[in-house]
Amino acid sequence: MKPLRSNVVGTVAFLWFAFLMSHKVVEPAKILSIFPTMSKSHWILGSSLMKELALDGHEVTVISPFPLKNAPKTYRHVNVEFNSRMFEEIMDEVFDKIDDSIVEKMLELGRFVREITNTTLAAPEVQSLLRSDETFDLLVLEIFLDDAFLGFADRFNCPVVGMSTFGVSSWVNSLTGSPQPLSYVPHPMSSFTDKMNFWQRLGNVLFTAFDETLLKFMCEPIHREFYEMYFPNATRSLREMQKHGVTLVLVNSHFSLSFPRPYLPNLIEVGGFHVNRKVNPLPEDIKTFIEQSKDGVIYFSMGSNLKPSKMDQQKRNDVIRVLSGLKQNIIWKWDDDTLVLDKKKFLIGKWFPQDDILAHPNVKLFITHGGLLSCTESIYHGVPIVGIPIFGDQLLNMARAEQSGWGIGVAYKNLNEQTFRKAINDVLGDESYAANVKTISRRLRDQPLAPMDTAKFWIEYVLRHDGAKHLISSAQDLNFVQYNNLDVFLFIGAVVVAFVLLVRLGVKKLFNTLFRRKSKQISTKKKN
């Protein structure tokens, strides 16, 4: 058996070597990336990928409001300075506007799109780059209502790899032609799941139609205005770039995290690629606090943008009363210095290494706003959640958590001492929540390649194959009528109707002929 075993080992080693050789890294490329939003969580995803590409030897240029600390030598930051007060005002008002309708919230997108697009393109360092004689082999662009930035790809004559930081949406579908059956694929800003009754399906269709109409008549003119303003010498129109400019999109999702849905080959799931595969050591004060908590720890964070200090005073007091009465100790991310609580029970801070905290086995529960990054980290590390969704895709993420049985959501408007305590006690008291999230964690981890390696492979695939235009779907050349075969169905319907009418007319004519003949025979008999 020894020779056989030796042969097997040798064969496996040879195949692995052959795999590595066949998937060797392409020659170092010059990659431009744009992650323009003022939300730091979006940049966290983008910078994670671009840092890895820089470490692999590519020359990376990143247009963003956020510089990267300890960046690799081949990572260059192009600065964009936003009106920070505008973003602060938006975040300050989030809790007060929680009861605004989804329609009102969507209408605010116009102001957001205009600010992001104009500020980014007008930034001095960006303008200097556009006027330079630099060349780039690839553009990596965050897909987030920023189609005007496709002008960079025309300016530098390079292919585009998109990145969607929160999954697939109408914004992604319009650039790739990806199908989205509304019967079981919920809109990413709804609270529906993939199992919808008639009224939910109706709501999903109507809201998606509203969303796409809003994009067409409110956002599209803004994109076109700035595209023509800042790329006056473009060889391709914005419409052409939207239809054929994006080769593929990296999607921050994974079927283990969400609902199964159809994807074209140029939509690549890389959900969880930002999570540390190697856990970093915790700062000593945090490590000590966690490990000295004999009943475990609850980690509480509302993300990188929301300010818990702006919560309704009564709701905040209710939350504190519930947390103070739990046997677990609390690590709470708080945005200012106003919160003073028992330091033996509470560890309060403006920032915590969330990923590494959730990796600690003594963390029993994660209280979150339900953002996608937080949910992904929670699943990866097998920690159940209680969510307080506020806006965006947080409602959908919590609907997924509840349906899959690894978390409970508490609507902000219903947040009080009773509802909050019940949600926490239910999750901590029922072992099925912890068991379910660990099951999903195993699914997420069970991948042929780590998500970061998958993302890098497909970026280098596009570089290796001269833009990989063969991945672009022919659906991009079809209008709504053609894509949905409405003209075909109308033609078939017309043929069927015509056939029925002809048959009916023929039967009627035959009946009339027979009736007349019979009438003549009767008339003849009477005369005789």
C-alpha positions in Angstrom: 0.0 0.0 0.0 2.9 2.4 0.6 3.8 2.7 -3.1 0.2 3.4 -3.9 -0.1 6.0 -1.2 3.1 7.6 -2.4 1.8 7.7 -5.9 -1.4 9.4 -4.8 0.4 12.0 -2.8 2.7 12.7 -5.8 -0.3 13.0 -8.2 -2.1 15.4 -5.9 1.0 17.5 -5.5 1.5 17.6 -9.3 -2.2 18.6 -9.9 -1.9 21.3 -7.3 1.3 22.6 -8.8 -0.4 22.5 -12.3 -3.4 24.4 -10.9 -1.1 27.1 -9.4 0.8 27.5 -12.7 -2.4 27.7 -14.8 -3.8 30.3 -12.5 -0.7 32.4 -12.0 -1.1 36.1 -11.3 -1.1 38.3 -14.4 1.6 40.8 -15.1 1.3 43.7 -12.6 -1.5 46.0 -13.9 -2.4 49.6 -13.3 -5.9 49.6 -11.6 -8.0 52.6 -10.9 -10.8 52.2 -8.4 -13.6 54.5 -7.3 -15.4 54.1 -3.9 -16.9 57.5 -3.6 -19.7 57.3 -1.0 -19.4 59.1 2.4 -20.4 55.8 4.2 -17.2 54.3 5.6 -18.7 50.8 5.5 -18.6 50.9 1.7 -15.0 52.0 1.6 -14.1 49.2 4.0 -15.1 46.6 1.4 -13.3 48.5 -1.4 -10.1 49.2 0.4 -9.9 45.5 1.5 -9.9 44.4 -2.1 -7.6 47.1 -3.4 -5.1 46.5 -0.6 -4.9 42.8 -1.5 -4.4 43.7 -5.2 -1.6 46.1 -4.2 0.0 43.5 -2.0 -0.1 41.2 -5.1 2.0 43.7 -7.0 -0.6 45.6 -8.9 -0.3 49.4 -9.0 -3.6 50.6 -7.4 -5.0 54.1 -7.5 -8.1 54.6 -5.2 -10.4 57.6 -5.5 -12.2 57.9 -2.1 -12.9 60.2 0.9 -11.0 57.8 3.2 -7.2 57.2 3.1 -5.8 53.8 4.0 -3.5 53.6 7.0 -0.3 51.6 6.5 -1.1 51.3 2.8 1.2 49.1 0.6 3.8 50.9 -1.5 1.8 50.4 -4.7 -1.5 51.8 -3.2 -2.1 55.4 -4.1 -4.9 57.5 -2.6 -6.7 60.2 -4.6 -8.5 62.4 -2.1 -12.1 63.6 -2.3 -13.3 66.0 0.4 -17.1 66.1 1.0 -19.1 68.5 2.9 -18.9 66.6 6.1 -21.6 68.7 7.7 -24.1 67.4 5.1 -23.4 63.8 6.0 -23.5 64.6 9.7 -26.9 66.2 9.3 -28.2 63.2 7.4 -27.0 60.9 10.2 -28.3 63.2 12.9 -31.8 63.1 11.4 -32.0 59.3 10.7 -33.8 58.3 13.9 -36.2 61.3 13.6 -37.1 60.3 10.1 -37.6 56.6 10.8 -41.4 56.9 10.2 -40.9 58.5 6.8 -42.4 56.4 4.0 -40.1 54.4 1.8 -41.2 56.7 -1.0 -39.9 59.7 0.9 -36.7 58.0 1.6 -36.1 57.1 -2.0 -36.9 60.6 -3.1 -33.9 61.8 -1.0 -31.6 59.9 -3.3 -31.6 62.7 -5.8 -29.8 65.0 -3.4 -27.4 62.2 -2.5 -26.6 61.3 -6.1 -25.9 64.9 -7.1 -23.6 65.6 -4.1 -21.6 62.4 -4.5 -21.1 62.7 -8.2 -20.3 66.4 -8.4 -18.0 66.5 -5.4 -16.0 63.5 -6.6 -15.6 64.7 -10.2 -14.8 68.3 -9.1 -12.2 67.3 -6.6 -8.8 68.9 -7.5 -6.9 65.6 -7.3 -9.5 63.9 -9.5 -9.4 66.7 -12.0 -5.6 66.5 -12.1 -5.8 62.7 -12.7 -8.3 63.2 -15.6 -6.0 65.8 -17.2 -2.9 63.7 -16.8 -1.4 61.4 -19.4 -1.7 58.3 -17.1 -3.0 55.1 -18.4 -4.9 52.3 -16.6 -5.6 48.7 -17.5 -8.8 48.4 -15.4 -11.4 50.4 -13.6 -12.9 48.9 -10.4 -16.1 50.9 -9.7 -18.5 50.7 -6.8 -22.0 50.4 -8.2 -24.0 52.8 -6.1 -26.0 55.3 -8.1 -22.8 56.6 -9.7 -23.1 55.7 -13.4 -21.5 59.0 -14.5 -18.2 57.6 -13.3 -18.3 55.2 -16.2 -16.7 58.1 -18.0 -13.4 57.2 -16.4 -13.4 53.9 -18.3 -14.0 55.8 -21.6 -11.4 58.4 -20.7 -8.7 55.8 -19.9 -10.0 53.3 -22.5 -10.2 50.4 -20.0 -12.7 47.7 -19.0 -14.8 48.0 -15.9 -15.3 45.6 -13.0 -18.2 46.7 -10.8 -18.6 46.0 -7.1 -21.9 46.0 -5.4 -21.5 46.5 -1.7 -24.9 45.3 -0.7 -25.9 42.7 -3.2 -27.9 42.8 -6.4 -30.3 45.6 -7.1 -32.0 47.4 -10.0 -28.7 49.5 -10.3 -26.7 46.3 -11.0 -29.4 44.7 -13.2 -29.4 47.7 -15.5 -25.7 47.4 -16.1 -25.6 43.6 -16.6 -29.0 42.5 -17.8 -29.3 40.1 -14.9 -32.8 38.6 -14.4 -34.7 39.4 -11.2 -38.0 37.4 -11.0 -40.1 39.6 -8.7 -42.2 36.6 -7.7 -39.5 35.4 -5.4 -36.7 37.9 -5.5 -37.5 40.8 -3.1 -36.4 44.4 -3.6 -33.3 44.9 -1.5 -34.9 47.8 0.4 -38.0 45.9 1.4 -38.7 43.6 4.3 -40.0 40.8 2.1 -38.5 37.3 1.9 -38.4 34.9 -1.0 -41.7 33.4 0.2 -44.3 36.1 -0.6 -48.0 35.9 -0.7 -50.1 37.6 -3.4 -50.2 41.1 -1.7 -46.4 41.0 -1.0 -45.7 40.0 -4.6 -47.9 42.9 -5.7 -46.1 45.3 -3.4 -42.7 44.0 -4.6 -43.7 44.6 -8.2 -45.1 48.1 -7.5 -42.2 49.2 -5.4 -39.6 47.9 -8.0 -41.5 49.7 -10.7 -41.4 52.9 -8.6 -37.7 52.4 -7.9 -36.9 51.9 -11.6 -39.1 54.9 -12.6 -37.3 57.0 -10.0 -33.9 56.0 -11.4 -35.0 56.8 -14.9 -36.5 60.2 -14.4 -34.6 61.5 -11.3 -31.2 59.9 -11.2 -30.6 59.3 -14.9 -30.7 63.0 -15.8 -28.1 63.7 -13.1 -25.8 61.0 -14.4 -26.2 62.3 -17.9 -25.6 65.9 -16.9 -22.3 65.2 -15.1 -21.1 62.7 -17.7 -21.5 65.3 -20.4 -20.0 68.1 -18.2 -16.9 66.2 -17.0 -16.3 64.0 -20.0 -17.0 66.3 -23.0 -14.7 64.4 -25.3 -16.1 60.9 -24.5 -16.1 58.6 -27.5 -19.1 56.6 -26.1 -22.3 58.0 -24.7 -23.4 57.3 -21.2 -26.1 55.0 -22.6 -23.5 52.9 -24.4 -21.3 52.7 -21.3 -24.3 51.5 -19.2 -25.2 48.9 -21.8 -21.7 47.5 -22.7 -19.2 49.2 -20.4 -19.3 46.9 -17.4 -17.8 43.4 -17.9 -18.7 41.9 -14.6 -19.8 42.8 -11.1 -18.5 41.4 -7.8 -21.5 41.1 -5.5 -21.2 41.3 -1.7 -23.5 38.4 -1.1 -23.5 34.6 -0.9 -26.3 32.1 -1.3 -25.8 31.0 2.3 -26.4 34.5 3.5 -29.5 35.3 1.4 -32.2 33.8 -0.8 -31.3 31.7 -3.9 -31.8 33.7 -7.1 -30.6 33.5 -10.7 -27.3 35.1 -11.7 -25.6 35.6 -15.1 -22.1 34.4 -15.4 -20.7 37.9 -14.9 -22.2 38.3 -11.4 -19.8 36.9 -9.0 -20.6 36.3 -5.3 -17.8 37.3 -2.9 -19.8 37.9 0.3 -17.7 37.7 3.4 -14.4 38.6 1.6 -13.7 41.4 4.1 -13.9 39.1 7.1 -10.5 38.3 8.7 -9.6 34.7 8.0 -6.9 35.0 10.6 -8.2 36.5 13.8 -6.1 39.4 15.1 -5.2 39.6 18.8 -7.6 41.8 20.7 -6.3 44.9 22.6 -5.5 43.8 26.2 -8.4 45.8 27.8 -11.0 44.3 25.5 -9.6 40.8 25.9 -9.5 41.0 29.7 -13.1 42.4 29.8 -14.4 39.6 27.6 -12.5 36.8 29.3 -13.4 37.9 32.8 -17.1 38.0 32.0 -18.2 34.6 33.5 -21.6 34.7 31.8 -20.3 35.9 28.5 -20.5 39.2 26.6 -23.0 40.9 24.4 -21.6 43.2 21.7 -23.7 46.2 20.7 -23.0 48.3 17.6 -25.2 50.3 15.3 -22.5 50.4 12.6 -20.0 53.0 11.4 -22.6 55.7 10.4 -25.5 55.7 12.8 -25.2 57.7 16.0 -26.9 56.0 19.0 -26.7 59.2 20.9 -29.3 60.6 18.6 -31.9 57.9 19.6 -35.1 59.0 21.2 -34.4 59.6 24.9 -37.1 57.2 26.1 -35.9 54.4 23.8 -32.3 54.9 24.9 -33.4 54.7 28.6 -35.4 51.5 27.9 -32.4 50.0 26.2 -30.1 50.8 29.1 -32.5 49.4 31.6 -32.7 46.1 29.7 -29.0 45.8 29.2 -28.3 46.7 32.9 -30.5 43.8 34.0 -28.8 41.1 32.0 -26.3 38.7 33.5 -24.0 39.2 30.5 -21.5 42.1 30.3 -21.9 44.6 27.5 -19.4 46.0 25.0 -21.2 49.0 23.5 -20.0 51.2 20.5 -21.1 54.7 21.4 -20.4 57.8 19.3 -19.7 60.5 22.0 -18.8 60.9 25.7 -22.2 61.4 27.1 -22.9 57.8 28.1 -21.6 57.0 31.6 -22.4 53.5 33.0 -21.0 51.0 35.4 -17.5 50.2 34.1 -17.6 46.7 35.5 -20.8 45.9 33.5 -20.2 48.1 30.4 -17.2 48.7 28.2 -18.1 51.8 26.2 -16.0 53.1 23.2 -16.2 55.1 20.0 -14.6 52.2 18.0 -14.0 48.5 18.5 -12.4 45.8 16.3 -15.8 44.3 15.6 -14.6 41.4 13.5 -12.1 40.2 16.1 -14.5 40.7 19.0 -17.2 38.5 17.3 -14.6 35.8 16.8 -14.2 35.4 20.5 -16.1 32.3 21.8 -17.3 34.2 24.9 -19.4 36.6 22.8 -23.0 35.3 23.1 -25.0 37.8 21.2 -24.6 40.7 18.7 -27.1 43.6 18.9 -26.8 45.4 15.5 -28.6 47.7 13.0 -28.7 44.8 10.6 -26.2 46.1 8.1 -24.9 43.6 5.6 -21.3 43.7 6.7 -22.3 43.2 10.3 -24.6 40.3 9.5 -22.0 38.7 7.4 -19.4 38.9 10.2 -22.0 37.6 12.7 -22.7 34.6 10.5 -19.1 33.9 9.8 -18.2 33.8 13.5 -21.5 32.0 14.4 -23.0 34.7 16.7 -26.8 35.1 16.7 -28.2 38.6 16.6 -30.9 41.0 17.7 -31.4 43.6 15.0 -32.8 47.2 15.1 -33.0 47.9 11.4 -33.2 51.6 10.5 -32.8 52.1 6.7 -31.5 50.7 3.4 -31.1 46.9 3.1 -31.3 46.4 6.9 -34.9 45.5 6.8 -34.3 42.8 4.3 -31.3 41.5 6.2 -33.3 41.1 9.4 -36.1 39.5 7.4 -33.6 36.9 6.2 -32.3 36.4 9.8 -35.7 35.8 11.2 -36.7 33.4 8.3 -33.5 31.4 8.8 -33.9 31.4 12.5 -30.6 33.0 13.6 -31.9 36.4 14.8 -34.8 38.5 15.8 -35.6 42.1 14.5 -37.2 44.8 16.6 -38.6 47.7 14.5 -37.3 51.0 15.9 -40.8 52.5 16.2 -41.7 49.4 18.4 -38.5 49.6 20.4 -39.2 49.7 24.1 -38.2 47.9 27.3 -40.7 45.0 26.8 -39.9 44.4 23.1 -36.2 44.7 23.5 -36.0 42.5 26.5 -38.2 39.8 24.9 -36.0 39.7 21.8 -32.8 39.3 23.7 -34.2 36.7 26.1 -35.7 34.8 23.2 -32.4 34.6 21.3 -30.3 33.9 24.4 -32.8 31.5 25.9 -33.5 29.4 22.8 -30.4 27.3 21.7 -31.8 27.0 18.2 -30.7 30.5 17.3 -27.0 29.8 18.1 -27.3 26.4 16.4 -28.8 27.8 13.3 -26.2 30.5 12.9 -23.4 28.0 13.3 -25.0 25.8 10.6 -25.1 28.8 8.2 -21.6 29.7 9.2 -20.4 26.3 8.1 -22.1 26.8 4.7 -20.5 30.2 4.3 -17.1 28.9 5.1 -17.5 25.9 2.8 -16.2 27.4 -0.5 -13.7 26.1 -3.0 -11.8 29.4 -2.8 -11.8 32.1 -0.1 -14.0 35.0 -1.3 -11.1 37.4 -1.5 -9.2 34.9 -3.8 -12.4 34.6 -5.9 -12.6 38.4 -6.3 -9.0 38.6 -7.2 -9.2 35.7 -9.7 -12.1 37.4 -11.6 -10.4 40.8 -11.7 -7.3 39.2 -13.1 -9.5 37.1 -15.4 -10.8 40.3 -17.0 -7.2 41.6 -17.3 -6.0 38.3 -18.8 -8.8 38.2 -21.4 -8.6 41.8 -22.7 -11.6 43.0 -20.9 -13.6 39.7 -21.2 -16.3 41.3 -23.3 -17.6 37.8 -23.9 -19.2 37.9 -20.4 -21.6 40.7 -21.4 -25.1 39.4 -21.9 -27.1 40.0 -25.1 -29.9 41.1 -22.8 -28.2 44.5 -22.8 -29.2 45.0 -26.4 -32.9 44.4 -25.8 -35.5 46.8 -24.7 -38.2 46.0 -22.1 -40.6 44.7 -24.6 -38.1 42.4 -26.3 -36.4 41.3 -23.0 -39.8 40.1 -21.7 -40.9 38.7 -25.1 -44.1 40.9 -24.8 -44.1 41.3 -28.6 -43.8 37.6 -29.1 -46.6 36.9 -26.6 -48.7 39.6 -28.2 -48.1 38.1 -31.7 -49.1 34.6 -30.4 -52.1 36.1 -28.7 -53.1 37.9 -31.9 -52.7 34.6 -33.9 -54.8 32.7 -31.4 -57.5 35.4 -31.3 -57.5 35.5 -35.2 -57.7 31.8 -35.4 -60.6 31.7 -32.9 -62.4 34.5 -34.8 -61.9 32.7 -38.1 -63.2 29.4 -36.7 -66.1 31.2 -35.2 -66.8 33.0 -38.4 -66.5 29.8 -40.4 -68.8 27.9 -38.0 -71.3 30.8 -38.2 -71.1 30.9 -42.0 -71.6 27.1 -42.1 -74.5 27.3 -39.7 -76.1 30.1 -41.7 -75.6 28.1 -45.0 -77.1 25.0 -43.5 -80.0 27.0 -41.9 -80.8 28.7 -45.3 -80.7 25.3 -47.1 -83.0 23.8 -44.5 -85.3 26.8 -44.7 -85.5 26.4 -48.5 -86.3 22.7 -48.2 -89.1 23.5 -45.7 -90.4 26.3 -48.0 -90.4 24.0 -51.0 -92.3 21.3 -49.2 -95.0 23.8 -48.1 -95.5 24.9 -51.7 -95.9 21.4 -52.8 
